[in-house]
C-alpha cells in the first residue's frame, strides 16, 4: 500500500509570521524561523519536521496571506 506524505511550500517573502499555520498543523510540522527574517522583517514559517507532514492542508486554509501551498506525495 502506498504511503501519502505531504509537502508544504511557503512563500517566505510574503509570510508575515502570524503563526496561525503553526497552531493549525495537527502534526506539528511547521515552526517559525527564529534566527532569520524575510525582506519585510518578519520571522517566517518553515517545515521544521517534513517527515511528519500528512498533506492535510490545514496550514494553507488558515493562512491569511495565502502564501502556503500543500502537495500530496505518494511513496511506494
C-alpha positions as CSV (number, residue, x, y, z in Angstrom):
1,X,0.0,0.0,0.0
2,X,1.3,3.4,-0.9
3,X,2.1,5.9,1.8
4,X,0.9,9.5,1.4
5,X,3.1,12.3,2.7
6,X,2.7,16.0,2.3
7,X,5.0,18.7,1.0
8,X,4.4,22.3,2.1
9,X,5.8,25.2,0.0
10,X,5.8,28.5,1.8
11,X,6.4,31.8,0.1
12,X,8.8,33.0,2.8
13,X,8.9,36.6,1.4
14,X,5.2,37.0,1.7
15,X,4.9,35.3,5.1
16,X,4.3,37.8,8.0
17,X,4.9,35.3,10.8
18,X,1.5,35.3,12.3
19,X,2.0,31.6,13.3
20,X,-1.6,30.6,12.5
21,X,-0.3,27.8,10.3
22,X,2.0,26.6,13.2
23,X,-1.0,26.3,15.5
24,X,-3.3,24.8,12.9
25,X,-0.9,21.9,12.0
26,X,-2.1,18.7,13.7
27,X,1.2,17.0,13.2
28,X,3.5,19.9,14.4
29,X,5.3,20.1,11.1
30,X,5.7,23.9,10.9
31,X,7.6,26.4,13.0
32,X,8.6,30.0,12.8
33,X,12.2,30.7,11.8
34,X,13.8,32.3,14.9
35,X,17.2,33.4,13.6
36,X,16.3,34.7,10.2
37,X,13.8,37.3,8.8
38,X,12.4,37.9,5.3
39,X,12.8,41.1,3.3
40,X,9.8,42.6,5.2
41,X,11.4,41.9,8.6
42,X,9.2,39.1,9.7
43,X,10.2,35.7,11.1
44,X,8.7,33.3,8.6
45,X,7.2,29.8,8.8
46,X,9.1,26.8,7.6
47,X,8.8,23.0,7.7
48,X,10.6,22.0,10.8
49,X,9.8,18.3,10.6
50,X,8.9,17.5,7.0
51,X,8.6,13.7,7.6
52,X,5.5,14.2,9.8
53,X,3.5,16.0,7.1
54,X,0.3,14.2,6.0
55,X,-0.8,16.8,3.4
56,X,-4.0,17.8,5.3
57,X,-3.8,21.4,4.1
58,X,-4.8,22.8,7.5
59,X,-2.0,25.3,7.3
60,X,-2.9,26.6,3.9
61,X,-6.5,27.0,4.8
62,X,-5.8,29.3,7.8
63,X,-3.1,31.4,6.1
64,X,-4.5,34.9,5.8
65,X,-1.9,35.8,3.1
66,X,-2.3,32.7,1.0
67,X,1.4,32.1,0.9
68,X,1.2,28.3,1.6
69,X,0.7,25.5,-0.9
70,X,0.4,21.9,0.1
71,X,1.1,18.9,-2.2
72,X,0.4,15.3,-1.6
73,X,3.3,13.0,-2.4
74,X,2.7,9.2,-2.9
75,X,5.5,7.0,-1.8
76,X,5.6,3.3,-2.8
